[in-house]
Amino acid sequence: MKCPFCGAPDSQVIETRASEEDDAIRRRRRCTACNKRFTTYETVELRMPQVIKGNGSREEFNKDKVRVSFQRALHKRPVATAQVDEAVEHVVKNLLGRGEREIPSREIGEMVMRELHKLDKVAYIRFASVYRSFQDVDDFRDVIRDL
């Protein structure tokens, strides 16, 4: 760690402990050149993958878009907000767990469909009808038969 006082590249860790919130490591350091002490914090940096859209363009993952998809599908359905929040978190954790730098939007849509299938069958069919571009009643019948 570079010293903030003299700019020397080396420092020695004197003390290490977890932060009060337990979400970071607090390190007390001493510069080997000027002997001044300073504190650093080490935190986890989680990067969501880039989303590859159907047209090939890329954009940052947006958790709010996933939430809006759930809300639209679940409009006027008897599903608690806490359940929606949990489903959104399942999608986010699944994405983080993959460890990939890019993911097609289609795969995110499939994850949303799996979560909707668990939450509410009507919402699942609503989402599937838009997501899979149903053309006629037979498409609906096929999905309902699979349920």
CORNORMO-V680426 format. One record per residue. N is the residue number from 1. RES is the residue in three letters. D_LAST is the distance of its C-alpha to the last C-alpha in Angstrom with 2 decimals. Layout:
N&RES&D_LAST ; N&RES&D_LAST
This chain:
1&MET&56.69 ; 2&LYS&59.20 ; 3&CYS&61.67 ; 4&PRO&61.41 ; 5&PHE&65.17 ; 6&CYS&66.84 ; 7&GLY&64.05 ; 8&ALA&64.68 ; 9&PRO&61.73 ; 10&ASP&61.98 ; 11&SER&61.30 ; 12&GLN&61.03 ; 13&VAL&58.35 ; 14&ILE&60.22 ; 15&GLU&57.43 ; 16&THR&53.62 ; 17&ARG&51.35 ; 18&ALA&47.95 ; 19&SER&47.91 ; 20&GLU&47.67 ; 21&GLU&44.02 ; 22&ASP&43.37 ; 23&ASP&41.72 ; 24&ALA&44.74 ; 25&ILE&47.66 ; 26&ARG&51.08 ; 27&ARG&53.89 ; 28&ARG&57.58 ; 29&ARG&59.52 ; 30&ARG&63.17 ; 31&CYS&64.46 ; 32&THR&66.58 ; 33&ALA&68.89 ; 34&CYS&69.68 ; 35&ASN&68.54 ; 36&LYS&66.72 ; 37&ARG&63.55 ; 38&PHE&60.24 ; 39&THR&56.66 ; 40&THR&53.49 ; 41&TYR&49.82 ; 42&GLU&47.14 ; 43&THR&43.54 ; 44&VAL&40.27 ; 45&GLU&39.33 ; 46&LEU&35.67 ; 47&ARG&35.03 ; 48&MET&31.71 ; 49&PRO&31.08 ; 50&GLN&31.88 ; 51&VAL&28.98 ; 52&ILE&29.32 ; 53&LYS&28.23 ; 54&GLY&27.10 ; 55&ASN&30.73 ; 56&GLY&32.08 ; 57&SER&33.61 ; 58&ARG&33.32 ; 59&GLU&33.15 ; 60&GLU&33.05 ; 61&PHE&29.76 ; 62&ASN&29.39 ; 63&LYS&27.46 ; 64&ASP&27.89 ; 65&LYS&25.92 ; 66&VAL&22.90 ; 67&ARG&23.47 ; 68&VAL&23.83 ; 69&SER&20.49 ; 70&PHE&18.85 ; 71&GLN&21.15 ; 72&ARG&20.47 ; 73&ALA&16.69 ; 74&LEU&17.30 ; 75&HIS&20.22 ; 76&LYS&20.85 ; 77&ARG&17.88 ; 78&PRO&18.89 ; 79&VAL&18.66 ; 80&ALA&21.98 ; 81&THR&23.85 ; 82&ALA&24.33 ; 83&GLN&20.61 ; 84&VAL&20.58 ; 85&ASP&23.74 ; 86&GLU&22.32 ; 87&ALA&19.33 ; 88&VAL&21.93 ; 89&GLU&24.10 ; 90&HIS&21.45 ; 91&VAL&21.27 ; 92&VAL&25.09 ; 93&LYS&25.64 ; 94&ASN&23.40 ; 95&LEU&25.51 ; 96&LEU&28.72 ; 97&GLY&27.85 ; 98&ARG&27.58 ; 99&GLY&31.18 ; 100&GLU&30.92 ; 101&ARG&33.17 ; 102&GLU&30.88 ; 103&ILE&27.17 ; 104&PRO&25.53 ; 105&SER&23.84 ; 106&ARG&20.83 ; 107&GLU&20.29 ; 108&ILE&20.61 ; 109&GLY&17.97 ; 110&GLU&15.53 ; 111&MET&16.61 ; 112&VAL&16.06 ; 113&MET&12.46 ; 114&ARG&11.91 ; 115&GLU&13.83 ; 116&LEU&12.16 ; 117&HIS&8.71 ; 118&LYS&10.95 ; 119&LEU&12.89 ; 120&ASP&11.16 ; 121&LYS&7.88 ; 122&VAL&10.43 ; 123&ALA&12.42 ; 124&TYR&9.82 ; 125&ILE&9.51 ; 126&ARG&13.29 ; 127&PHE&14.05 ; 128&ALA&12.14 ; 129&SER&13.97 ; 130&VAL&17.23 ; 131&TYR&16.81 ; 132&ARG&15.85 ; 133&SER&18.17 ; 134&PHE&16.26 ; 135&GLN&19.05 ; 136&ASP&17.99 ; 137&VAL&15.66 ; 138&ASP&14.42 ; 139&ASP&12.91 ; 140&PHE&10.90 ; 141&ARG&10.01 ; 142&ASP&8.91 ; 143&VAL&6.51 ; 144&ILE&5.17 ; 145&ARG&5.45 ; 146&ASP&3.81 ; 147&LEU&0.00
